[in-house]
Amino acid sequence: MWRSSARAACVVCQHLANGTYGVRGKSPLQKLHLVSRSIHHSRHPLSRFQRLPLRISVQPFSALNHLPLRSSKLLLVKHGSQPHRTFWLARVASRLLKLRYLVLGSAVGGGYTAKKTYDQWKEMVPDLTEYKWIIPDFIWELDEYVDFEKLTKALPDSEDLAKLLPDFDKIGESLRSLSGFLIPGYNLISEVIGASDLLLLLGSPGDTAFRATEQGSEAEKQYKKVSDKEKVDQLQEELLRTQLKYQRMLERLEKENKELRKIVLQKDDKGIHQRKLKKSLIDMYSEVLDTLSDYDASYNTHDHLPRVVVVGDQSAGKTSVLEMIAQARIFPRGSGEMMTRSPVKVTLSEGPHHVAMFKDSSREFDLTKEEDLAALRNEIEIRMRKSVSDGCTVSTETISLSVKGPGLQRMVLVDLPGVISTVTSGMAPDTKETIFSISKAYMQNPNAIILCIQDGSVDAERSIVTDLVSQMDPQGKRTIFVLTKVDLAEKNVASPSRIQQIIEGKLFPMKALGYFAVVTGKGNSCESIESIKEYEEEFFQNSKLLKNCMLKAHQVTTRNLSLAVSDCFWKMVRESVEQQADAFKATRFNLETEWKNNYPRLRELDRNELFEKAKNEILDEVISLSQVTPKHWEEILQKTLWDRVSTHVIENIYLPAAQTTNSGTFNTTVDIKLKQWTDKQLPNKAVEVAWETLQEEFARFMTEEKGKEHDDIFDKLKQAVKDESIKRHKWNERAEDSLRVIQHNALEDRSISDKQQWDAAIQFMEETLHSRLKDTESVIEDMVGPDWKKRWLYWVGRTKEQTIRNETKNELEKMIKCNEEHPAYLANDEVTTVRKNLEARGVAVDPCLIKDTWHQVYRRHFLKKALGHCNLCRRGFYYYQRHFVDSELECNDVVLFWRIQRMLGITANTLRQQLTNTEVRRLEKNVKEVLEDFAEDCEKKMKLLTGKRVQLAEDLKKVREIQEKLEVFIEALHQEEK
């Protein structure tokens, strides 16, 4: 026994010696320490005979440091002797140190392995943040409004609840007592169910096996074998029923969710909490698109932000699909005629009430009321017809409409006019090309979702839109194909597999992300959305297309279509919106740099800001018009009025009266003619002069340059405001009547009170006569040509007619010299005498030419004579005041001019009062009205405020606005994703 144990120990020591526990290199058993051999092999031969001290060649090392340990001195031992006490303590310590590193290494390795396993499991878990929208918003906000701590304190304790629960121990004992009776029956039922399941799965082989287990009883032969086809049909029907069942459940839950969200959104201060109404994400995005549409219209370009572009052949059902997505019959309808005449941008968003609103209007249309729906359809039709210019059928102007309602999918759709193949009568010749250009302009946006609508009730070969869509999106990465009127297609198409080929994308030469089949009603415009949904669900529930697996359940109904379109739309928005924001950021930098280089000292004022600045300047100028001095008004009015009436006074009053022989006849003639003039012409002429003077002064203030502050960019606007204000201004109609009375009274007065007025009248008369004489001489010079000085100095000559007139003038002057008191008219015999005298000198002349020349010659003679008489009358005031009668100093013509001068002064004073008290204020009011009208008319402002500087500032403001809105939208989008 002892020997066997010794051998076993020897084997263990050999294994230990072959190991490397704390020793560098391997050592045979003979080289082990003597103490080690003596401990394990006390009867080993070497322990008896080897008594000399021994040093080991291999040096042990410590794990604490890498220096070799000091060699131990071995003691001579006899058989059964023990080693020194301090040696085994060192060995134990070294073993413990080794154990520490083993534990530390295991902990580190295990921790790393656990972390790696956790990361792998974490990556396998799907990301559910995209489905966060399924849960209503108020669920996430419950912790803000409900105090769960108070709620938990109000609940009963667990001990109180335990007292209310039944005694499950007693119930368990009762059930165990009954288990002996229930277990055999349960086993029997399980066997029967298992056999029936096996029968259904295996068919006839299972039936045969079942009969074999029952030893071929006669009763089992009555079961018929089920064929494979019938089993497949059975499973398909069961699958379809299950899908429709869950679809109805989903719709019921969505309806309940819609009602709950509606209730939550309608809560006011009386409810549990008041919801913070913020601008929705889709509304923010729609505002960005509206701003971009204005910017794109200025440059005839298109941005690259995502939209859902709805295209299709005419009468393919585009509008019906849009109405099903919007859940309201909002578009005007027609039977076969073109109804969509311009692009309609529809922004769908969620809200408590089902309402619609135009971008440029504050009116809300309640889509649950038929009256508002009819009014909305009528308004859309009116806007479409207004947007279409004369001679055109379709327009590129976009109508922006926002639709809100509970349960609506958030997206932006653009309904385009239907693509046509033939231009019919009543359409513009370029209608087809215009529709194609509009469709291409929207579809060429690389981030636009193309919703291609195809009529399923017509032959696929008649489709036009599919070729257009395949050109714009050949890979089909952003196209969704929709087949409408599937109910009619199933009835009319002989081969249902053709519909399957369309939905699978094998019939048309186009690719798409998804294919959908929808039914949008029975073709009756009076159908409601709910009835269309019920009809669509009933049709697909009984359709052979689904039963025969030609269509899949997720490819049918407009509900699935709207969900798919919304998902694609928001996916495209998330992928492209930041890139567009960066592009506009770069555009903003370029515009700001251009402004700094070209207009370093000017503010960046856009068109609206410039209009406000010009408006203030114009109003200041109108106010300054009221500050014109009365003296300035009267001088201008008097001078202008005399310039206007002087010809009539000289030709029709003074000259005819001067032909009389005595002063009585002269005064009578003057009084009659002045009375006629005052009653008919003078008041009207005075009002015209006053109105023209007001216009001239207003124009002078408007166009006057103000030094360095003058900005010529406002000139067109000021001119337009001036013209429109003057056009709207109407003078007071009663002014003429009051002015007629004043003028008549002024002209009736003949008494000159002092010498100063007499001298003023003479001076006025002389100035008038000198002016008329100068004009007459100018006319005569034009008639007879240049005199001999001009002919010699300027080398000019007379024409043949001028030579004849010159000879006639000379002959007539001889006649006047002979009789200076000659009357104003030539007698016929005098005309003949002059003609014969001229013919005797070889000058053939016409009698009419003689009379025309006489009129100017006599006029000059009379004016010179009147000026001489006027000079004599300077000393006639004494005779006039004493009423002396002297034929040489009868100064009735001076009195006439004094009456005219006094009438002009009184008239000017009256008109000045009317201008300053009434007309200037009315003109100021007209100017304000015109400015308000121009402020509302954007097209007018664009025409009047033009130029590179205006356009650059306008672009800079628009780009900044777009960039800011995009940044706000991106931030809101990131918050929603979180």
Secondary structure by P-SEA (a helix, b strand, c coil): caaaaaaaaaaaaaaaaacccccccccccccccaaaaaacccccccccccccbbbbcbbbbbccccccccbbbbccccccccccaaaaaaaaaaaaaaaaaaaaaaaaaaaaaaaaaaaaaaaacccccccccccccccccccccccaaaaaaacccaaaaaaacccaaaaaaaaaaaccccaaaaaaaaaaaaaaaaaaaacaaaaaaaaaaaccccccccbbbbcaaaaaaaaaaaaaaaaaaaaaaaaaaaaaaaaaaaaaaaccccccccccccccaaaaaaaaaaaaaaaaaaaccccccccccccccccccaaaaaaaaacccccccccccccccbbbbbbbbbcccccccccccccccccccaaaaaaaaaaaaaaaaaacccccccccbbbbbbbbbcccccbbbbbccccccccccccccaaaaaaaaaaaaaaacccbbbbcccccccccccccaaaaaaaaccccccbbbbbcaaaaaaaccccaaaaaaaaacccccccccbbbbbbcccccccccaaaaaaaaaaaaaacccccccccccccccaaaaaaaaaaaaaaaaaacaaaaaaaaaaaaaaaaaaaaacccccccccaaaaaaaaaaaaaaaaaaaaaccaaaaaaaaaaaaaaacaaaaaccccccccccccaaaaaaaaaaaaaaaaaccaaaaaaaaaaaaaaaaaaaaaaccccccccccaaaaaaaaaaaaaaacccccaaaaaaaaaaaaaaaccccccaaaaaaaaaaaaaaaaaaaaaaaaaaaaaccccaaaaaaccccccaaaaaaaaaaaaaaaaaaacccccccccaaaaaaaaaaaaaacbbbbaaaaaaaaaaaaaaaaaaaaaaaaaaaccaaaaaaaccccccccaaaaaaaaaaaaaaaaaaaaaaaaaaccaaaaaaaaaaaaaaaaaacaaaaaaacccaaaaaaaaaaaaaaaaaaaaaaaaaaaaaac
